[in-house]
Amino acid sequence: MGCGCGRNENVADARRHENCICEVVRAIRRIQDIRDDRDCDDCRTDCFLAPLGSLVNPSRQRANTRVFMLMNEEGDPFKAMFNPRRRHHHHHHNSGNEQNHEKDCHNSCFSVFFRVQNVFDNCCATLQVLEPRNRRGERVNLFKHGKLDFDAICEVERFEATGSCVTVDLKCFCAVQCIKDVFIDCDED
């Protein structure tokens, strides 16, 4: 099984082997759908750990999303753009901060955190981009001057649905890291 889309692989050999990233994302989807099994594992962020909610605080029982990151062949996190206006227009409309909100969006509308919406065909998936938030609920700008700020990733403790989705070929990624099980309010405002 090769890593990345750019590798020269025999097509017949590639079809015989399942892609591990694809299988992990399929498992995340199944775990998001089923919440009854109990399992123990030493790795607290194992993507295969079931049931959903196993990657959260034991005091928090309610979870509907396993947040994860995807990495490319170089080990860099995959990023996607989201539209912050979908969820936040209502929140900022009455606050008088619309101008500051618009300025802020130019620098912080990319995320490396995702929720799987669907897995289909030959390892394609629709992922919802999740907005990173700190413990106070404020948006975390993950990118400084166009580069991923690893210190900013450490500030992320919460996630919010954006309604922005991206369809990806899971065979193009080399690693997946599960971050946390959380409850995401997926309903529109």
Residue pairs with C-beta under 8 A, 6 or more apart in sequence:
1 17
1 18
1 19
1 20
2 9
2 14
3 73
3 174
4 72
4 73
4 172
4 173
4 174
5 169
5 171
5 172
6 73
19 123
19 170
19 171
21 70
21 123
21 170
21 171
21 173
21 174
21 175
21 176
22 119
22 123
22 125
22 170
22 171
24 47
24 48
24 176
25 68
25 116
25 119
25 125
25 170
25 176
26 119
27 47
27 48
28 47
28 66
28 68
28 116
28 178
29 116
29 118
29 119
31 48
31 49
31 50
31 51
31 52
31 66
32 52
32 64
32 65
32 66
32 116
34 50
34 51
34 52
35 51
35 52
35 53
36 51
37 50
37 51
38 50
38 51
39 49
39 50
39 51
39 54
41 48
41 49
41 54
43 49
44 55
45 55
45 177
45 178
45 179
45 180
46 178
47 66
47 68
47 176
47 177
47 178
49 55
49 178
52 63
52 64
52 65
52 66
52 181
53 60
53 61
53 62
53 63
53 181
54 181
55 63
55 66
55 178
55 179
55 180
55 181
56 63
56 180
56 181
56 182
60 183
62 183
63 181
63 182
63 183
64 182
64 183
64 184
64 186
65 115
65 130
65 159
65 181
65 182
65 183
65 184
66 115
66 116
66 178
66 180
66 181
67 113
67 114
67 115
67 130
67 159
67 178
67 179
67 180
67 181
67 182
68 113
68 114
68 116
68 176
68 177
68 178
68 179
69 77
69 78
69 112
69 113
69 114
69 176
69 177
69 179
70 77
70 78
70 114
70 168
70 170
70 173
70 175
70 176
71 77
71 78
71 173
71 174
71 175
71 176
71 177
72 78
72 172
72 173
72 174
73 174
75 174
75 175
76 148
77 112
77 148
78 112
78 168
78 173
79 110
79 111
79 112
79 142
79 143
79 148
80 110
80 111
80 114
80 127
80 129
80 164
80 166
81 109
81 110
81 129
81 164
82 109
82 110
82 111
82 129
82 131
82 162
82 163
82 164
83 109
83 162
83 163
83 164
84 101
84 105
84 108
84 109
84 131
84 139
84 162
85 105
86 162
86 163
86 164
86 188
86 189
87 131
87 160
87 161
87 162
87 163
87 189
88 101
89 189
90 189
92 98
92 101
104 139
104 141
107 141
107 143
108 139
108 140
108 141
108 142
108 143
110 142
110 143
111 129
111 130
111 131
111 132
111 142
111 162
112 132
112 142
112 148
112 153
113 129
113 130
113 132
113 156
113 159
113 179
114 127
114 128
114 129
114 130
115 127
115 128
115 130
115 159
115 161
115 184
116 125
116 126
116 127
116 128
117 125
117 126
117 127
117 128
117 165
118 125
118 126
119 125
119 170
120 126
122 171
123 169
123 170
123 171
124 167
124 168
124 169
124 170
125 167
125 168
125 170
126 165
126 166
126 167
127 165
127 166
127 167
127 168
128 161
128 162
128 163
128 164
128 165
128 186
129 162
129 164
129 165
129 166
130 159
130 160
130 161
130 162
130 184
131 139
131 159
131 160
131 161
131 162
132 139
132 140
132 142
132 152
132 153
132 156
132 158
132 159
133 139
133 140
133 156
133 157
133 158
133 159
133 160
134 140
134 155
134 156
134 157
134 158
135 157
135 158
137 158
140 152
140 155
140 156
141 149
141 152
142 148
142 149
142 152
142 153
142 156
143 149
143 152
144 152
158 182
159 180
159 182
159 184
160 184
160 185
161 184
161 185
161 186
163 188
